[in-house]
Amino acid sequence: MPGAATPLDQPALRYPPERPASSPAVDGGGRECMVLFRDGTSRLCRADAWQRDGDGWRVKLRWGVAGQWLEKWYVYDPERVSGQRPA
């Protein structure tokens, strides 16, 4: 399908473990942040939610690719996500 998202259209962040997070999700307000992607570019995303996970955090990111919104949970990495911090 032309214009479909590729693996390079994904943030360069780790996926969280399959186990549930250690706390409920907190609304992230859809605040904008710059995120490093697998193709080496930084792209504007929205942080829709945060969730405490052990000693770290998960962040639910939303971004656009080829006219569609993509959304997924990732392990927060402050070196790859700028302009946003956990609540």
Buried (B, 14 or more C-beta within 10 A) or exposed (E): EEEEBEEEBBBBBEEBEEEEBEEEBEEBEEEEBBBBBEEEEBBEBBBBBBBBBEEBBBBBBBBBBEEEEBEBBBBBBEEBBEEBBBE
